[in-house]
């Protein structure tokens, strides 16, 4: 009885050569999936450039806000000395 691709992928390799082949196969599948995702993303950006720009701006604002919040949560700091006038 022949093993299916899923059974082969889930089986434990018994030799270093089998492990290497499985790793190469997994890497090839991952590269293909990443390439497909990149292609789909590029197509979506071409079809909806304004929405893509809005999403990018929102992500940048969220990352900036998180970075600012992280700097503020560092604990109590001594207030800056007031200048005497």
TIRO-2110 file (N, C-alpha, C; in Angstrom, 1 decimal):
// TIRO-2110
0.8, -1.2, 0.0, N, 1, A
0.0, 0.0, 0.0, CA, 1, A
0.9, 1.2, 0.0, C, 1, A
0.7, 2.2, -0.9, N, 2, A
1.5, 3.3, -1.1, CA, 2, A
1.1, 4.4, 0.0, C, 2, A
2.1, 5.1, 0.5, N, 3, A
1.8, 6.2, 1.5, CA, 3, A
1.3, 7.4, 0.7, C, 3, A
0.4, 8.2, 1.3, N, 4, A
0.0, 9.4, 0.7, CA, 4, A
1.0, 10.5, 1.1, C, 4, A
0.9, 11.6, 0.4, N, 5, A
1.9, 12.7, 0.7, CA, 5, A
1.8, 13.2, 2.1, C, 5, A
0.5, 13.2, 2.7, N, 6, A
0.3, 13.6, 4.1, CA, 6, A
1.0, 12.6, 5.0, C, 6, A
0.8, 11.3, 4.8, N, 7, A
1.3, 10.3, 5.6, CA, 7, A
2.9, 10.4, 5.6, C, 7, A
3.4, 10.6, 4.4, N, 8, A
4.9, 10.8, 4.3, CA, 8, A
5.4, 12.0, 5.1, C, 8, A
4.7, 13.1, 5.0, N, 9, A
5.1, 14.3, 5.7, CA, 9, A
5.0, 14.1, 7.2, C, 9, A
4.0, 13.4, 7.7, N, 10, A
3.8, 13.2, 9.1, CA, 10, A
4.6, 12.0, 9.7, C, 10, A
5.2, 11.2, 8.9, N, 11, A
6.0, 10.1, 9.4, CA, 11, A
7.4, 10.6, 9.9, C, 11, A
7.9, 9.8, 10.9, N, 12, A
9.2, 10.2, 11.4, CA, 12, A
10.3, 9.6, 10.6, C, 12, A
11.2, 10.5, 10.1, N, 13, A
12.3, 10.0, 9.3, CA, 13, A
13.2, 9.0, 10.1, C, 13, A
13.7, 8.0, 9.4, N, 14, A
14.6, 7.0, 10.1, CA, 14, A
16.0, 7.3, 9.8, C, 14, A
16.3, 8.0, 8.8, N, 15, A
17.7, 8.3, 8.4, CA, 15, A
17.9, 9.8, 8.2, C, 15, A
19.2, 10.2, 8.3, N, 16, A
19.5, 11.6, 8.1, CA, 16, A
19.1, 12.0, 6.6, C, 16, A
19.3, 11.1, 5.7, N, 17, A
18.9, 11.4, 4.3, CA, 17, A
17.4, 11.7, 4.2, C, 17, A
16.6, 10.8, 4.8, N, 18, A
15.1, 11.0, 4.8, CA, 18, A
14.7, 12.4, 5.5, C, 18, A
15.4, 12.7, 6.6, N, 19, A
15.1, 13.9, 7.3, CA, 19, A
15.5, 15.1, 6.4, C, 19, A
16.6, 15.0, 5.7, N, 20, A
17.0, 16.1, 4.8, CA, 20, A
16.1, 16.3, 3.7, C, 20, A
15.6, 15.2, 3.1, N, 21, A
14.6, 15.2, 2.0, CA, 21, A
13.3, 15.8, 2.5, C, 21, A
12.9, 15.5, 3.7, N, 22, A
11.6, 16.0, 4.2, CA, 22, A
11.8, 17.5, 4.4, C, 22, A
12.9, 17.9, 5.0, N, 23, A
13.2, 19.3, 5.2, CA, 23, A
13.2, 20.1, 3.9, C, 23, A
13.8, 19.6, 2.9, N, 24, A
13.8, 20.3, 1.6, CA, 24, A
12.4, 20.4, 1.0, C, 24, A
11.6, 19.3, 1.1, N, 25, A
10.3, 19.3, 0.6, CA, 25, A
9.5, 20.4, 1.4, C, 25, A
9.6, 20.4, 2.7, N, 26, A
8.9, 21.4, 3.5, CA, 26, A
9.3, 22.8, 3.1, C, 26, A
10.6, 23.0, 2.9, N, 27, A
11.1, 24.3, 2.5, CA, 27, A
10.5, 24.8, 1.2, C, 27, A
10.5, 23.8, 0.2, N, 28, A
9.9, 24.1, -1.1, CA, 28, A
8.5, 24.5, -1.0, C, 28, A
7.7, 23.8, -0.2, N, 29, A
6.3, 24.1, 0.0, CA, 29, A
6.1, 25.5, 0.6, C, 29, A
7.0, 25.8, 1.6, N, 30, A
6.9, 27.1, 2.3, CA, 30, A
7.2, 28.2, 1.4, C, 30, A
8.3, 28.0, 0.5, N, 31, A
8.6, 29.1, -0.4, CA, 31, A
7.5, 29.3, -1.4, C, 31, A
6.9, 28.2, -1.9, N, 32, A
5.8, 28.4, -2.8, CA, 32, A
4.6, 29.1, -2.2, C, 32, A
4.3, 28.8, -0.9, N, 33, A
3.2, 29.5, -0.2, CA, 33, A
3.5, 30.9, 0.0, C, 33, A
4.7, 31.2, 0.4, N, 34, A
5.1, 32.6, 0.6, CA, 34, A
5.0, 33.4, -0.7, C, 34, A
5.5, 32.8, -1.8, N, 35, A
5.5, 33.4, -3.1, CA, 35, A
4.0, 33.7, -3.6, C, 35, A
3.1, 32.7, -3.3, N, 36, A
1.7, 32.9, -3.6, CA, 36, A
1.1, 34.1, -2.8, C, 36, A
1.5, 34.1, -1.5, N, 37, A
1.0, 35.2, -0.7, CA, 37, A
1.4, 36.6, -1.1, C, 37, A
2.7, 36.7, -1.5, N, 38, A
3.3, 37.9, -2.0, CA, 38, A
2.5, 38.3, -3.3, C, 38, A
2.3, 37.4, -4.2, N, 39, A
1.7, 37.7, -5.4, CA, 39, A
0.2, 38.2, -5.2, C, 39, A
-0.5, 37.5, -4.3, N, 40, A
-1.8, 37.9, -3.9, CA, 40, A
-1.8, 39.3, -3.3, C, 40, A
-0.9, 39.6, -2.5, N, 41, A
-0.8, 40.9, -1.8, CA, 41, A
-0.5, 42.0, -2.9, C, 41, A
0.4, 41.8, -3.8, N, 42, A
0.7, 42.8, -4.8, CA, 42, A
-0.5, 43.0, -5.7, C, 42, A
-1.3, 42.0, -6.0, N, 43, A
-2.5, 42.1, -6.8, CA, 43, A
-3.5, 43.0, -6.1, C, 43, A
-3.7, 42.7, -4.8, N, 44, A
-4.7, 43.4, -4.0, CA, 44, A
-4.3, 44.9, -3.9, C, 44, A
-3.0, 45.2, -3.8, N, 45, A
-2.6, 46.6, -3.7, CA, 45, A
-2.8, 47.3, -5.0, C, 45, A
-2.6, 46.6, -6.1, N, 46, A
-2.8, 47.2, -7.4, CA, 46, A
-4.3, 47.4, -7.6, C, 46, A
-5.1, 46.6, -7.2, N, 47, A
-6.6, 46.7, -7.3, CA, 47, A
-7.2, 47.8, -6.4, C, 47, A
-6.6, 47.9, -5.2, N, 48, A
-7.2, 48.9, -4.2, CA, 48, A
-6.0, 49.7, -3.6, C, 48, A
-5.4, 50.6, -4.4, N, 49, A
-4.3, 51.3, -3.8, CA, 49, A
-4.6, 52.3, -2.7, C, 49, A
-5.8, 52.9, -2.7, N, 50, A
-6.2, 53.8, -1.6, CA, 50, A
-6.4, 53.1, -0.3, C, 50, A
-7.1, 52.0, -0.4, N, 51, A
-7.3, 51.1, 0.8, CA, 51, A
-6.0, 50.6, 1.3, C, 51, A
-5.1, 50.2, 0.4, N, 52, A
-3.8, 49.7, 0.9, CA, 52, A
-3.0, 50.8, 1.6, C, 52, A
-3.1, 52.1, 1.1, N, 53, A
-2.4, 53.2, 1.7, CA, 53, A
-3.0, 53.5, 3.1, C, 53, A
-4.3, 53.4, 3.2, N, 54, A
-5.0, 53.6, 4.5, CA, 54, A
-4.6, 52.5, 5.5, C, 54, A
-4.5, 51.3, 5.1, N, 55, A
-4.1, 50.2, 6.0, CA, 55, A
-2.7, 50.4, 6.4, C, 55, A
-1.8, 50.8, 5.5, N, 56, A
-0.4, 51.0, 5.9, CA, 56, A
-0.3, 52.2, 6.9, C, 56, A
-1.1, 53.2, 6.7, N, 57, A
-1.0, 54.4, 7.6, CA, 57, A
-1.6, 53.9, 9.0, C, 57, A
-2.6, 53.1, 9.0, N, 58, A
-3.1, 52.6, 10.3, CA, 58, A
-2.2, 51.8, 11.0, C, 58, A
-1.5, 50.9, 10.3, N, 59, A
-0.5, 50.0, 10.9, CA, 59, A
0.7, 50.9, 11.5, C, 59, A
1.1, 51.9, 10.7, N, 60, A
2.2, 52.7, 11.2, CA, 60, A
1.8, 53.5, 12.4, C, 60, A
0.5, 54.0, 12.5, N, 61, A
0.0, 54.7, 13.6, CA, 61, A
0.0, 53.8, 14.8, C, 61, A
-0.5, 52.5, 14.6, N, 62, A
-0.6, 51.6, 15.7, CA, 62, A
0.8, 51.2, 16.3, C, 62, A
1.8, 51.0, 15.4, N, 63, A
3.1, 50.7, 15.8, CA, 63, A
3.7, 51.9, 16.5, C, 63, A
3.5, 53.1, 16.0, N, 64, A
4.0, 54.3, 16.7, CA, 64, A
3.4, 54.4, 18.0, C, 64, A
2.1, 54.2, 18.1, N, 65, A
1.4, 54.4, 19.4, CA, 65, A
1.9, 53.3, 20.4, C, 65, A
2.1, 52.1, 20.0, N, 66, A
2.6, 51.1, 20.9, CA, 66, A
4.0, 51.4, 21.3, C, 66, A
4.9, 51.9, 20.4, N, 67, A
6.2, 52.3, 20.8, CA, 67, A
6.2, 53.4, 21.8, C, 67, A
5.3, 54.4, 21.6, N, 68, A
5.2, 55.5, 22.6, CA, 68, A
4.7, 55.0, 23.9, C, 68, A
3.7, 54.2, 23.9, N, 69, A
3.2, 53.6, 25.2, CA, 69, A
4.3, 52.8, 25.9, C, 69, A
5.0, 52.1, 25.2, N, 70, A
6.1, 51.3, 25.8, CA, 70, A
7.1, 52.1, 26.5, C, 70, A
7.4, 53.3, 25.9, N, 71, A
8.4, 54.2, 26.5, CA, 71, A
7.8, 54.8, 27.8, C, 71, A
6.5, 55.0, 27.8, N, 72, A
5.9, 55.7, 28.9, CA, 72, A
5.6, 54.7, 30.1, C, 72, A
5.6, 53.4, 29.8, N, 73, A
5.3, 52.4, 30.9, CA, 73, A
6.6, 52.0, 31.5, C, 73, A
7.7, 52.7, 31.3, N, 74, A
9.0, 52.2, 31.9, CA, 74, A
9.1, 52.4, 33.4, C, 74, A
8.1, 52.9, 34.0, N, 75, A
8.2, 53.1, 35.5, CA, 75, A
8.2, 54.6, 35.8, C, 75, A
8.1, 54.9, 37.0, N, 76, A
8.1, 56.3, 37.4, CA, 76, A
9.5, 56.9, 37.3, C, 76, A
9.5, 58.0, 36.7, N, 77, A
10.8, 58.7, 36.5, CA, 77, A
10.7, 60.1, 37.3, C, 77, A
11.8, 60.5, 37.7, N, 78, A
11.8, 61.8, 38.4, CA, 78, A
11.4, 62.9, 37.4, C, 78, A
10.6, 63.8, 37.8, N, 79, A
10.2, 64.9, 36.9, CA, 79, A
11.4, 65.8, 36.6, C, 79, A
11.3, 66.4, 35.4, N, 80, A
12.4, 67.3, 35.0, CA, 80, A
12.4, 68.5, 36.0, C, 80, A
13.6, 68.9, 36.4, N, 81, A
13.7, 70.1, 37.3, CA, 81, A
13.1, 71.3, 36.7, C, 81, A
12.3, 72.1, 37.5, N, 82, A
11.7, 73.3, 37.0, CA, 82, A
12.8, 74.4, 37.0, C, 82, A
12.8, 75.2, 36.0, N, 83, A
13.7, 76.3, 35.9, CA, 83, A
13.2, 77.4, 36.8, C, 83, A
14.2, 78.0, 37.5, N, 84, A
13.8, 79.1, 38.4, CA, 84, A
13.9, 80.4, 37.7, C, 84, A
12.8, 81.2, 37.7, N, 85, A
12.8, 82.5, 37.1, CA, 85, A
12.6, 83.6, 38.1, C, 85, A
END
